[in-house]
Amino acid sequence: MYYAIISEDVENSLPMRKSARPAHLERLEKLKAEGRLLVAGPHPAIDTPDPGDAGFSGSLVVAEFDSLEAAQAWADADPYIEAGVYARVVVKPYKVVLP
């Protein structure tokens, strides 16, 4: 089943994001290689695809896991958690309807 991992950043998270980004992307690339990643990306803090110094307000990952517990464990191990990027992370089951 798919699960949505919805994360909200702390204020001024950009420097922390930059330092932890390679490890964060490595985990996402693994999900992609396994065919389990539906979509992943950050939420720009302002209404533009390249927010520059404004940074990001959070992230969304939708990926396939065996259970809610497995999805939560994967989310809890995100390098952005250890780096202090995220203030809050919610993991929910997700049903693909379209396209």
C-alpha positions as CSV (number, residue, x, y, z in Angstrom):
1,M,0.0,0.0,0.0
2,Y,1.1,3.6,-0.5
3,Y,1.6,6.0,2.3
4,A,1.9,9.8,2.3
5,I,4.7,11.2,4.5
6,I,3.8,14.9,5.0
7,S,6.5,16.9,6.8
8,E,6.6,20.5,8.0
9,D,9.9,22.3,8.4
10,V,11.1,24.4,11.3
11,E,11.7,28.1,10.7
12,N,14.8,28.9,8.8
13,S,15.4,25.2,7.8
14,L,17.3,25.9,4.6
15,P,20.9,25.6,6.0
16,M,20.0,22.3,7.7
17,R,18.3,21.1,4.6
18,K,21.4,21.8,2.5
19,S,23.7,19.8,4.8
20,A,21.4,16.8,5.1
21,R,20.1,16.8,1.5
22,P,22.6,14.2,0.0
23,A,21.7,11.6,2.6
24,H,18.0,12.4,2.3
25,L,18.1,12.0,-1.5
26,E,20.0,8.8,-1.3
27,R,17.1,7.2,0.6
28,L,14.6,8.4,-1.9
29,E,16.7,7.1,-4.8
30,K,16.7,3.7,-3.1
31,L,12.9,3.7,-3.0
32,K,12.8,4.8,-6.6
33,A,15.2,2.0,-7.7
34,E,13.0,-0.5,-5.9
35,G,9.9,0.8,-7.8
36,R,8.2,2.0,-4.6
37,L,8.4,5.8,-5.0
38,L,5.3,7.4,-6.5
39,V,6.3,11.1,-5.9
40,A,8.6,13.1,-3.6
41,G,9.5,16.8,-3.3
42,P,9.6,19.9,-1.1
43,H,7.0,22.6,-0.7
44,P,8.6,26.0,-1.6
45,A,8.0,28.6,1.1
46,I,6.9,31.1,-1.5
47,D,4.9,30.7,-4.7
48,T,7.7,29.8,-7.1
49,P,9.5,26.6,-8.1
50,D,12.9,28.1,-7.0
51,P,12.3,29.9,-3.7
52,G,16.0,30.8,-3.2
53,D,16.8,32.0,0.3
54,A,13.1,31.7,1.3
55,G,13.6,27.9,1.3
56,F,11.0,25.4,1.9
57,S,8.1,24.9,4.3
58,G,8.0,21.1,4.2
59,S,8.1,18.0,2.1
60,L,5.8,15.3,0.6
61,V,6.8,11.7,-0.1
62,V,4.3,9.1,-1.4
63,A,5.8,5.6,-1.4
64,E,4.9,2.0,-1.1
65,F,5.5,0.2,2.2
66,D,4.3,-3.1,3.7
67,S,2.5,-1.4,6.6
68,L,1.8,1.9,8.3
69,E,4.4,1.0,10.9
70,A,7.0,0.4,8.2
71,A,6.3,3.7,6.6
72,Q,6.5,5.5,10.0
73,A,9.8,3.8,10.8
74,W,11.2,4.9,7.4
75,A,10.0,8.4,8.0
76,D,11.5,8.5,11.5
77,A,14.9,7.5,10.1
78,D,15.0,10.4,7.6
79,P,18.3,12.4,7.8
80,Y,16.2,15.6,7.9
81,I,14.8,14.4,11.2
82,E,18.3,14.0,12.7
83,A,19.4,17.4,11.2
84,G,16.5,19.2,12.8
85,V,14.8,20.2,9.6
86,Y,11.3,18.9,10.4
87,A,9.1,20.2,13.2
88,R,6.4,17.6,12.5
89,V,5.9,14.5,10.3
90,V,2.6,12.8,9.6
91,V,2.3,9.4,7.9
92,K,-1.0,8.4,6.4
93,P,-2.3,5.6,4.2
94,Y,-2.7,6.9,0.6
95,K,-5.0,5.5,-2.1
96,V,-4.0,6.2,-5.7
97,V,-7.1,7.1,-7.7
98,L,-5.8,9.2,-10.7
99,P,-4.2,9.2,-13.1
